[in-house]
Amino acid sequence: MSAINYHETVWSGLFAGNRTTVTCLKPAVLGTETSLDLAIEQRKRTVYRLDGGAGTDETLQWLVGRGYHFIAKGFSGKRAYALAQQVSRWDAYDATSWLGTVPSPVDFGRPVQLMVKKRLQKKEWKHSYYVSTLAFSSKKAFMDRYNLRGAAEIEQFREDKDGLHLSARRKQRFEAQQAMILSTDLVHNLLADFRYRALANSRFENWGLKRIVRDLLAIPGRLYFRQAQLNRIELLATHPYAEEMIICLEKYCSRDFGH
């Protein structure tokens, strides 16, 4: 789980490779609740967007029971086909897919909208269905919202693999690997905070973790302390990023340092 705007990892968990998405969701939701200390009123303003792997009836009912909204792809392909037979009107969504609505066959504990999609793939019809506790003005608005999945979390994972060498570190024991993941989260969040607070409005603000670690945090320099407090930072003056990096560090530490 991550806070995309400022790239903080809110919660991480390590699961065995044979665990399915649906069995991992509840620990992730509960872990995020604990990390963010989400009260019931805050959960009522929180929407989970779920792929089909987590879109079982029981999971969606559980989310509603905890106060959340959701927009999810249904888990069952057989149900999608059966629901498609009930659609009385299909509206084009794009060049290869059409949308229709039907009543939900399941009571989720609150009103829901259910959307069925059929798409033509290799001259055969493929069916899927989608459910949401949110209200949408049109079929297209519903599907557009579901498709509004960002790639930011994928890019964040890629940054961790490259910048923090996550892919090169493997532990034999499950507990050791879990500890390494959590340690990586700590480093990731420290760097995310540094990028968010120190590098904003500088030429470094859009740099990825790999470049920050390689080109900025590797600048030679010295730290000076007075009575256990950081008093001054000096960076190698001939380094091409030194002068602007000093400005960023001054902002991050909220005090003036000498050059």
C-alpha positions as CSV (number, residue, x, y, z in Angstrom):
1,M,0.0,0.0,0.0
2,S,1.4,3.4,-0.9
3,A,0.5,7.1,-0.7
4,I,1.1,8.0,-4.4
5,N,1.3,11.8,-4.1
6,Y,4.4,11.7,-1.9
7,H,5.5,8.1,-2.6
8,E,5.4,6.9,1.0
9,T,4.9,3.2,1.6
10,V,2.1,2.9,4.1
11,W,2.2,-0.9,4.6
12,S,4.1,-3.9,3.2
13,G,3.7,-7.6,3.7
14,L,5.5,-10.6,2.4
15,F,3.4,-13.7,1.4
16,A,4.2,-17.1,0.2
17,G,4.2,-17.5,-3.6
18,N,1.2,-19.8,-3.4
19,R,-1.0,-17.3,-1.6
20,T,-3.8,-15.8,-3.8
21,T,-4.6,-12.1,-4.0
22,V,-7.9,-12.6,-2.2
23,T,-6.2,-14.1,0.9
24,C,-3.7,-11.3,1.0
25,L,-6.3,-8.4,0.9
26,K,-7.6,-8.5,4.4
27,P,-4.2,-8.3,6.1
28,A,-3.3,-5.5,3.7
29,V,-6.5,-3.5,4.6
30,L,-6.1,-4.1,8.3
31,G,-2.4,-3.2,8.2
32,T,-3.2,0.0,6.3
33,E,-6.0,0.9,8.9
34,T,-3.4,0.5,11.7
35,S,-0.7,2.5,9.9
36,L,-3.0,5.4,9.1
37,D,-5.2,5.0,12.3
38,L,-8.3,5.1,10.1
39,A,-11.5,5.8,12.1
40,I,-14.8,4.7,10.8
41,E,-15.6,8.2,9.4
42,Q,-12.4,8.1,7.5
43,R,-13.1,4.7,6.1
44,K,-16.5,5.9,4.8
45,R,-14.5,8.3,2.5
46,T,-12.0,5.6,1.4
47,V,-12.5,3.7,-1.9
48,Y,-10.7,0.4,-2.7
49,R,-10.2,-0.4,-6.3
50,L,-9.8,-4.1,-6.8
51,D,-8.8,-6.4,-9.7
52,G,-10.7,-9.6,-10.3
53,G,-8.4,-11.6,-8.1
54,A,-9.8,-10.0,-5.0
55,G,-13.4,-9.4,-6.2
56,T,-15.1,-12.2,-4.4
57,D,-18.5,-11.7,-2.8
58,E,-17.2,-12.4,0.7
59,T,-14.3,-9.9,0.3
60,L,-16.5,-7.1,-0.9
61,Q,-19.1,-7.7,1.8
62,W,-16.2,-7.7,4.3
63,L,-15.0,-4.3,3.0
64,V,-18.6,-2.9,3.3
65,G,-18.8,-4.2,6.8
66,R,-15.7,-2.2,7.7
67,G,-17.2,0.9,6.3
68,Y,-15.3,1.2,3.0
69,H,-16.5,1.9,-0.6
70,F,-15.2,-0.2,-3.4
71,I,-15.1,-0.4,-7.2
72,A,-14.1,-4.0,-8.2
73,K,-13.9,-6.5,-10.9
74,G,-16.0,-9.6,-10.1
75,F,-14.1,-12.8,-9.4
76,S,-16.3,-15.3,-11.3
77,G,-16.1,-15.7,-15.1
78,K,-19.1,-18.0,-15.1
79,R,-21.2,-15.4,-13.3
80,A,-20.0,-12.8,-15.8
81,Y,-21.3,-14.9,-18.7
82,A,-24.6,-15.6,-16.9
83,L,-25.1,-11.9,-16.2
84,A,-24.4,-11.0,-19.8
85,Q,-27.4,-13.1,-20.8
86,Q,-29.6,-10.8,-18.7
87,V,-28.5,-7.5,-20.3
88,S,-31.2,-5.9,-22.4
89,R,-29.2,-3.1,-23.9
90,W,-25.5,-2.9,-24.8
91,D,-23.7,0.5,-25.3
92,A,-20.4,0.8,-27.0
93,Y,-17.5,1.7,-24.7
94,D,-14.7,1.5,-27.3
95,A,-13.9,-0.2,-30.6
96,T,-14.0,-3.7,-29.2
97,S,-16.1,-3.6,-26.0
98,W,-19.7,-2.9,-24.9
99,L,-21.3,-2.3,-21.5
100,G,-24.6,-3.2,-20.0
101,T,-26.2,-3.0,-16.6
102,V,-28.1,-5.6,-14.6
103,P,-29.3,-5.8,-10.9
104,S,-26.8,-7.4,-8.5
105,P,-27.6,-11.0,-7.7
106,V,-25.8,-10.5,-4.3
107,D,-26.7,-8.4,-1.3
108,F,-23.6,-6.4,-0.4
109,G,-25.2,-4.6,2.5
110,R,-25.6,-1.3,0.7
111,P,-26.8,-0.3,-2.8
112,V,-24.4,-1.1,-5.7
113,Q,-24.1,-0.6,-9.4
114,L,-23.2,-3.7,-11.5
115,M,-21.7,-3.3,-14.9
116,V,-21.2,-6.1,-17.4
117,K,-18.7,-5.8,-20.2
118,K,-18.3,-7.9,-23.3
119,R,-15.4,-7.6,-25.6
120,L,-14.5,-9.2,-28.9
121,Q,-11.2,-11.0,-28.8
122,K,-10.1,-13.2,-31.7
123,K,-13.7,-13.4,-32.9
124,E,-14.9,-14.7,-29.5
125,W,-16.9,-12.9,-26.9
126,K,-15.2,-12.5,-23.5
127,H,-17.3,-11.4,-20.5
128,S,-16.5,-9.7,-17.2
129,Y,-18.5,-7.8,-14.6
130,Y,-17.8,-4.9,-12.2
131,V,-19.4,-3.8,-9.0
132,S,-19.3,-0.5,-7.1
133,T,-20.8,1.1,-4.1
134,L,-20.3,4.5,-5.8
135,A,-22.9,6.1,-8.0
136,F,-22.0,7.0,-11.6
137,S,-24.0,9.1,-14.1
138,S,-23.3,6.7,-17.0
139,K,-21.8,3.4,-17.9
140,K,-18.8,5.1,-19.5
141,A,-18.2,7.1,-16.3
142,F,-18.3,3.8,-14.3
143,M,-15.7,2.0,-16.5
144,D,-13.5,5.1,-16.8
145,R,-13.3,5.3,-13.0
146,Y,-12.4,1.6,-12.8
147,N,-9.7,2.0,-15.5
148,L,-8.3,5.0,-13.6
149,R,-5.6,2.8,-12.1
150,G,-2.3,4.6,-11.8
151,A,1.0,3.0,-12.8
152,A,2.7,5.0,-10.0
153,E,2.7,2.0,-7.6
154,I,4.4,-0.1,-10.3
155,E,6.9,2.6,-11.0
156,Q,7.6,2.9,-7.3
157,F,8.3,-0.8,-7.0
158,R,10.6,-0.6,-10.0
159,E,12.5,2.3,-8.3
160,D,13.0,0.3,-5.2
161,K,14.3,-2.6,-7.2
162,D,16.8,-0.4,-9.1
163,G,17.6,2.4,-6.6
164,L,17.8,0.2,-3.4
165,H,19.0,-3.0,-5.2
166,L,16.0,-4.9,-3.9
167,S,16.1,-7.4,-6.7
168,A,19.7,-8.3,-5.9
169,R,18.9,-9.1,-2.3
170,R,17.4,-12.5,-1.5
171,K,17.3,-14.3,1.9
172,Q,16.8,-18.0,2.3
173,R,14.5,-17.8,5.4
174,F,11.1,-16.2,5.1
175,E,11.5,-14.2,8.3
176,A,14.9,-12.8,7.0
177,Q,13.3,-11.8,3.7
178,Q,10.5,-10.1,5.5
179,A,12.9,-8.2,7.7
180,M,14.8,-7.1,4.6
181,I,11.5,-5.9,2.9
182,L,10.6,-3.8,6.0
183,S,14.1,-2.4,6.2
184,T,13.8,-1.4,2.5
185,D,10.5,0.3,3.3
186,L,12.2,2.3,6.0
187,V,14.9,3.5,3.6
188,H,12.3,4.1,0.9
189,N,10.2,6.3,3.1
190,L,13.2,8.3,4.3
191,L,14.2,8.9,0.7
192,A,10.6,9.7,-0.2
193,D,10.4,12.3,2.6
194,F,13.8,13.7,1.5
195,R,12.6,14.0,-2.1
196,Y,9.2,15.5,-1.1
197,R,10.6,18.1,1.3
198,A,14.1,18.8,0.2
199,L,14.2,18.4,-3.6
200,A,10.9,20.1,-4.4
201,N,11.3,23.1,-6.7
202,S,14.8,22.1,-7.6
203,R,16.1,20.5,-10.7
204,F,16.3,17.2,-8.8
205,E,12.6,17.0,-7.9
206,N,11.7,14.5,-10.6
207,W,14.7,12.3,-10.1
208,G,14.1,8.7,-9.2
209,L,15.6,6.9,-6.2
210,K,18.4,5.3,-8.2
211,R,19.7,8.7,-9.4
212,I,19.2,10.3,-6.0
213,V,21.3,7.6,-4.3
214,R,23.9,7.4,-7.1
215,D,24.4,11.1,-7.9
216,L,23.2,13.2,-4.9
217,L,23.8,11.1,-1.7
218,A,27.2,10.1,-3.0
219,I,28.5,13.7,-3.2
220,P,31.7,13.8,-1.0
221,G,31.4,16.0,2.1
222,R,31.6,16.4,5.8
223,L,29.2,16.8,8.7
224,Y,30.0,19.0,11.6
225,F,28.3,18.5,15.0
226,R,28.2,20.8,18.0
227,Q,26.8,19.3,21.3
228,A,25.4,16.3,19.4
229,Q,23.5,18.6,17.0
230,L,24.3,18.9,13.3
231,N,25.8,22.3,12.9
232,R,27.2,22.5,9.4
233,I,27.4,20.5,6.1
234,E,30.2,20.9,3.6
235,L,30.1,19.3,0.2
236,L,32.9,19.0,-2.4
237,A,32.7,22.4,-4.0
238,T,33.8,21.1,-7.4
239,H,31.0,18.7,-7.7
240,P,28.4,19.9,-10.3
241,Y,25.5,19.4,-7.9
242,A,27.1,20.6,-4.7
243,E,25.8,24.2,-4.6
244,E,22.2,23.4,-5.3
245,M,22.3,20.4,-3.0
246,I,23.4,22.6,-0.2
247,I,20.3,24.7,-0.7
248,C,18.1,21.6,-0.6
249,L,19.8,20.4,2.6
250,E,19.3,23.8,4.2
251,K,15.6,23.6,3.5
252,Y,15.4,20.0,4.7
253,C,17.1,20.7,7.9
254,S,15.5,24.1,8.5
255,R,18.7,25.8,9.4
256,D,21.5,27.6,7.7
257,F,24.7,25.8,6.9
258,G,28.0,27.1,5.6
259,H,29.3,26.2,2.2
